[in-house]
Structure formats: structure tokens, C-alpha cells
Amino acid sequence: MIARRPVTIALAALLTSASNRPVGRGKKPPGNSQHYYLLYSLDAAVAGPPLADENEDLSPVYQVTSVSGPDPARPNSSGDPDQVEWMADKAREVFLGRHPGTGLWLHPIIVTGVKVMGRSLDVEPGGTNDPADGIISYVQRFRFDLTPA
């Protein structure tokens, strides 16, 4: 059986290191950053051998919400739609980008005992706020196909 927690931790660490932006797992990350990601573990599908067999495959879906908020040092400021779109582009690159020459993933996902067989953009609702709002966000959902290594 593939445990979700190590996968979630690996995805959060990868997005943090590759984007140089903080990632909060379901809540705003610590600190005063006005640009950050929220990572949510959503639904998953199990496939492969019968459930009694502990070697089934797992296809979890994770939501990545890119957030741009107001600058605490500037009253009446708001999030930046361009910043949040850059962050969404970066998240796609981190999880889906491939090297043009080799076709290999630009950023490997390392989870002990798990092999990542596939990655895809599950759905991308896009921007979710009016630019007049103080906080601007952009939502993407990624599916990862995993099998025991």
C-alpha cells in the first residue's frame, strides 16, 4: 500500500525548492510572505491487484493554489494577478516540465518505496478572484500515478 503522507511531503518540498516560494499544506505557511502556495491532498483512485494485495497502484490528486496577497507594508495594496499567473506557470513546470532533449522530468519526485509512473494536469479552473480583491489566487489540480517500487 502506498501511504499518502510521504507523497504529500515530497510534493510540498519539491514545489518549495523549485519555486523558491513557501508552501503551506492546507493553510498559509508560517512567515509573512505575500506570495505562497497552498497544497491540498484531494481524492485518489486505487488500481491494480485486489485490495487484499498491498501492491496496488495509487493515483492521488493534489490541488495547488497559488496565492498573491497584499503587501503588509503598504495599506490598501492587493495581490498581483501577474505574480499569481507566474506562480501557476512555475507549478506546471515543476510537476509537468520535461527536458526537451531527453524527455525526462525536469524535477524528479522522490518518495521511498514509490515509483512515479505518470503526471498530468487534472483540471485548471484558473484565477478565482476579482483583481479588486485583496488576495488573488489561481487553482490547479495535478494527478500523479504511483506504483510500489
C-alpha positions in Angstrom: 0.0 0.0 0.0 1.3 3.5 -0.9 1.0 5.9 2.0 -0.2 9.4 1.1 1.7 11.4 3.7 5.2 10.8 2.3 3.9 11.7 -1.2 2.4 15.0 0.1 5.6 15.8 2.0 7.7 15.1 -1.1 5.5 17.3 -3.4 5.5 20.2 -0.9 9.3 20.0 -0.6 9.8 19.9 -4.3 7.5 22.8 -5.0 9.2 24.8 -2.3 12.7 24.2 -3.5 12.0 24.5 -7.2 9.9 27.7 -7.0 11.6 29.4 -4.1 8.2 30.1 -2.6 6.8 28.8 0.7 4.2 26.0 0.5 1.5 25.5 3.2 -0.2 22.2 3.5 -3.8 23.2 3.7 -3.1 26.5 5.4 -1.0 29.6 5.0 2.7 28.8 5.6 4.5 30.3 8.5 6.1 33.7 7.9 5.0 36.9 6.3 5.3 36.0 2.6 2.7 37.6 0.4 3.2 35.1 -2.4 2.9 31.4 -1.5 1.3 28.1 -2.5 -1.3 26.1 -0.7 -1.1 22.3 -1.3 -4.2 20.2 -0.7 -4.4 16.4 -0.8 -7.7 15.6 -2.6 -9.3 12.4 -3.9 -7.4 9.3 -5.1 -8.1 6.1 -7.1 -6.7 2.7 -6.3 -6.0 0.3 -9.1 -4.1 -2.9 -9.8 -4.2 -6.1 -7.7 -7.2 -6.9 -5.3 -7.4 -4.7 -2.2 -6.0 -7.6 -0.1 -2.8 -7.2 -2.0 -0.6 -4.5 -0.6 1.0 -3.6 -4.0 -1.9 -1.7 -5.6 -1.2 1.5 -7.6 -2.4 4.8 -6.4 -3.5 7.9 -8.4 -3.8 10.8 -6.0 -4.9 14.3 -7.0 -3.4 17.4 -5.4 -4.7 20.9 -5.6 -2.1 23.6 -5.8 -3.4 27.1 -5.1 -1.1 30.0 -6.0 -1.7 32.9 -3.7 -0.7 36.6 -4.0 -1.7 38.8 -1.1 -1.4 42.4 -0.2 1.9 43.9 1.0 1.6 44.3 4.8 3.9 47.4 4.5 1.5 49.1 2.0 -2.0 49.9 3.2 -4.8 49.3 0.7 -2.5 47.1 -1.5 -3.7 43.9 -3.1 -2.4 40.7 -4.6 -0.9 40.8 -8.1 -2.6 38.8 -10.9 0.7 38.6 -12.9 2.5 37.2 -9.9 -0.1 34.5 -9.3 0.0 33.5 -13.0 3.8 33.3 -12.9 3.4 31.0 -9.9 0.9 28.8 -11.7 3.2 28.6 -14.7 6.0 27.6 -12.3 3.9 24.9 -10.6 3.1 23.4 -14.0 6.8 23.5 -14.9 7.8 21.8 -11.5 5.3 19.0 -11.8 4.9 18.5 -15.6 8.1 20.0 -17.2 10.3 17.8 -19.3 13.8 18.2 -20.6 13.4 18.9 -24.4 16.4 16.7 -25.3 15.9 13.7 -23.1 12.2 13.8 -22.4 12.9 13.2 -18.7 11.1 15.1 -16.0 12.9 18.3 -15.1 12.1 17.7 -11.4 12.1 14.1 -10.1 9.6 13.3 -7.3 11.5 11.2 -4.8 9.4 9.0 -2.4 11.0 6.0 -0.8 9.3 2.8 -2.0 7.3 4.6 -4.7 7.8 4.9 -8.4 6.0 7.8 -10.2 4.7 6.4 -13.5 2.8 9.4 -14.7 1.9 13.0 -14.0 -0.9 15.1 -15.5 -2.8 18.3 -15.1 -6.2 17.0 -13.8 -8.1 20.3 -14.1 -7.2 24.0 -14.1 -10.0 26.3 -13.1 -7.5 29.2 -13.2 -7.9 32.5 -11.4 -10.6 32.6 -8.7 -10.7 36.2 -7.6 -11.6 39.6 -8.9 -8.4 41.8 -9.2 -10.2 44.3 -6.9 -10.0 41.7 -4.1 -7.1 41.9 -1.7 -6.0 38.3 -2.3 -5.6 36.8 -5.7 -5.4 33.1 -6.2 -5.1 30.6 -9.1 -6.1 26.9 -8.8 -4.7 23.8 -10.4 -5.1 20.1 -9.8 -2.4 17.6 -10.6 -2.8 13.8 -10.8 0.2 11.5 -10.0 0.1 7.8 -11.0 2.2 5.9 -8.4 3.2 2.2 -8.1 5.2 0.5 -5.4 8.9 0.5 -6.3 
